[in-house]
Amino acid sequence: MDRSVLRLGLGATFAALMLAVLAALFPAAAAGQDVRPAISLSAGVSGTTIEYTVSDIPNRRNNFPVIPGECTTVLVDTLAAAPALTPAAVDSLSGRTPDAFALLQRLIADGTVAAGPQIQFASAGRVTGSFTDIPRGVYLVATVCNISPVSGEFVPELVDIVPAVVTDLHSGSVAT
């Protein structure tokens, strides 16, 4: 079996596991907070470029109602992130709540962020961007919007993650 096909298969499996873990993390962290509009992240892959769109980004209503919201978007290499995500997956599957902040700090410290962060202000509640020259692999496009500049606090409803698979450097790619 071709090693790159095996790597893509393992990466896709791990991306699905990471999505499940992160989905379990953020709703648990949201307990007791005000419900805010959920954002919507979509991504597409063409060749070695991953393009993304974040929609439904609210303005900074609580403090500055006329200032648009903003999003920070990164591209995470799922195979490189495996050592950081495994303990969080075990915690999540065991019914314990993983420490979301510690996980995010470790992902950054371990160098699993393949591209980004891209910080952009929303225009009409929308942000678009792209990551270019991305090598073959399985990635997660992750965005968080309206992080408090003072405390660093984030609202879990304003986090979204989608997988992207770069399958062929020459003839194009697919996203799932």
C-alpha positions as CSV (number, residue, x, y, z in Angstrom):
1,M,0.0,0.0,0.0
2,D,1.2,3.5,-0.9
3,R,2.5,5.2,2.3
4,S,0.8,8.5,1.3
5,V,-2.6,6.8,0.9
6,L,-2.1,5.1,4.4
7,R,-1.2,8.5,5.9
8,L,-4.3,10.2,4.4
9,G,-6.5,7.4,5.7
10,L,-5.0,7.6,9.2
11,G,-5.3,11.4,9.0
12,A,-9.0,11.3,8.0
13,T,-9.8,8.9,10.8
14,F,-8.0,11.1,13.3
15,A,-9.7,14.2,11.9
16,A,-13.1,12.6,12.6
17,L,-12.0,11.8,16.1
18,M,-10.7,15.3,16.7
19,L,-14.0,16.8,15.5
20,A,-15.8,14.6,18.0
21,V,-13.5,15.6,20.8
22,L,-13.7,19.3,20.0
23,A,-17.5,19.1,19.6
24,A,-17.7,17.6,23.1
25,L,-15.3,20.2,24.5
26,F,-17.0,23.4,23.5
27,P,-20.6,22.7,24.4
28,A,-19.5,21.6,27.9
29,A,-17.5,24.8,28.3
30,A,-20.6,26.8,27.2
31,A,-22.8,25.6,30.1
32,G,-24.2,28.5,32.0
33,Q,-23.3,31.1,29.4
34,D,-25.8,33.2,27.3
35,V,-26.8,31.6,24.1
36,R,-25.4,33.6,21.1
37,P,-25.8,33.1,17.4
38,A,-23.7,30.2,16.1
39,I,-21.3,30.9,13.3
40,S,-21.0,28.8,10.2
41,L,-17.6,27.7,8.8
42,S,-17.3,26.1,5.4
43,A,-14.1,25.2,3.5
44,G,-13.2,24.0,0.0
45,V,-10.0,22.7,-1.5
46,S,-8.6,23.3,-4.9
47,G,-5.2,22.0,-5.6
48,T,-3.0,23.1,-2.7
49,T,-5.3,26.0,-1.6
50,I,-7.9,25.7,1.1
51,E,-10.5,28.4,0.9
52,Y,-12.8,29.1,3.8
53,T,-15.9,31.3,4.6
54,V,-17.2,32.1,8.1
55,S,-20.8,33.4,8.2
56,D,-23.2,34.7,10.8
57,I,-20.5,36.5,12.8
58,P,-22.2,38.9,15.2
59,N,-21.0,42.4,16.0
60,R,-19.5,43.0,19.4
61,R,-22.9,43.7,20.9
62,N,-22.0,43.5,24.5
63,N,-19.4,46.2,24.6
64,F,-19.3,47.9,21.2
65,P,-22.5,47.4,19.2
66,V,-21.3,49.2,16.1
67,I,-17.9,47.5,15.8
68,P,-17.9,44.4,13.6
69,G,-16.8,41.1,15.0
70,E,-13.7,39.3,13.9
71,C,-12.4,35.8,13.5
72,T,-9.1,34.1,14.0
73,T,-8.7,31.1,11.7
74,V,-6.0,28.4,11.7
75,L,-5.1,25.3,9.8
76,V,-4.2,22.3,12.0
77,D,-2.3,19.2,10.8
78,T,-4.3,16.3,12.3
79,L,-1.5,13.8,12.3
80,A,0.9,16.2,14.0
81,A,-1.9,17.0,16.5
82,A,-2.4,13.4,17.5
83,P,-0.2,13.5,20.7
84,A,-2.0,16.6,22.0
85,L,-5.4,15.3,21.1
86,T,-5.2,11.8,22.5
87,P,-5.4,12.8,26.2
88,A,-8.4,15.0,25.4
89,A,-10.1,12.2,23.5
90,V,-9.6,9.8,26.4
91,D,-11.0,12.4,28.8
92,S,-14.0,13.0,26.5
93,L,-14.7,9.3,26.0
94,S,-14.4,8.7,29.8
95,G,-17.1,11.3,30.5
96,R,-14.6,13.9,31.9
97,T,-14.4,17.4,30.5
98,P,-11.0,18.0,28.8
99,D,-9.3,21.4,29.5
100,A,-10.0,23.3,26.2
101,F,-7.5,26.0,26.9
102,A,-4.7,23.6,27.8
103,L,-5.4,21.7,24.6
104,L,-5.3,24.8,22.4
105,Q,-2.0,25.9,24.0
106,R,-0.5,22.5,23.5
107,L,-1.5,22.4,19.8
108,I,0.2,25.8,19.3
109,A,3.3,24.8,21.3
110,D,3.7,21.5,19.5
111,G,3.7,23.2,16.1
112,T,0.6,21.5,14.8
113,V,-0.8,24.7,13.3
114,A,0.1,24.3,9.6
115,A,-1.0,27.8,8.6
116,G,-2.3,30.9,10.2
117,P,-3.5,32.4,12.4
118,Q,-5.4,34.7,10.1
119,I,-7.3,37.5,12.0
120,Q,-9.9,39.3,10.0
121,F,-12.7,41.8,10.7
122,A,-16.1,40.7,9.4
123,S,-17.9,42.5,6.6
124,A,-21.6,42.1,6.9
125,G,-21.1,39.2,9.3
126,R,-18.8,37.3,7.0
127,V,-15.1,36.5,6.6
128,T,-13.4,34.8,3.7
129,G,-9.8,33.7,3.4
130,S,-7.5,31.0,2.1
131,F,-4.4,29.0,3.0
132,T,-2.1,28.5,0.0
133,D,0.7,26.0,-0.9
134,I,-0.6,23.4,1.6
135,P,1.2,20.0,1.3
136,R,-0.8,16.8,0.9
137,G,-2.4,15.8,4.1
138,V,-5.5,15.9,6.4
139,Y,-6.2,19.2,8.1
140,L,-8.8,20.9,10.2
141,V,-9.8,24.4,9.5
142,A,-10.7,26.0,12.9
143,T,-12.0,29.4,13.6
144,V,-12.9,31.3,16.7
145,C,-14.7,34.6,16.6
146,N,-15.0,37.6,19.0
147,I,-12.4,36.6,21.5
148,S,-12.3,39.2,24.3
149,P,-9.1,41.3,23.8
150,V,-8.8,41.9,27.5
151,S,-9.4,38.5,29.1
152,G,-8.9,36.1,26.1
153,E,-12.3,34.6,27.0
154,F,-14.2,33.0,24.1
155,V,-17.8,32.0,23.5
156,P,-18.0,28.3,22.5
157,E,-20.9,29.0,20.2
158,L,-18.5,31.2,18.1
159,V,-16.1,28.3,17.4
160,D,-16.4,26.1,14.3
161,I,-14.2,23.4,12.8
162,V,-14.3,21.6,9.4
163,P,-12.0,19.0,7.9
164,A,-10.1,19.5,4.7
165,V,-8.2,16.8,2.8
166,V,-5.4,17.8,0.3
167,T,-5.1,14.7,-1.8
168,D,-3.0,15.5,-4.8
169,L,-0.5,18.4,-5.2
170,H,-0.9,18.4,-9.0
171,S,-4.5,17.6,-10.0
172,G,-6.7,19.0,-7.3
173,S,-8.1,18.1,-3.9
174,V,-11.3,17.4,-2.1
175,A,-12.9,18.6,1.1
176,T,-15.3,16.7,3.3
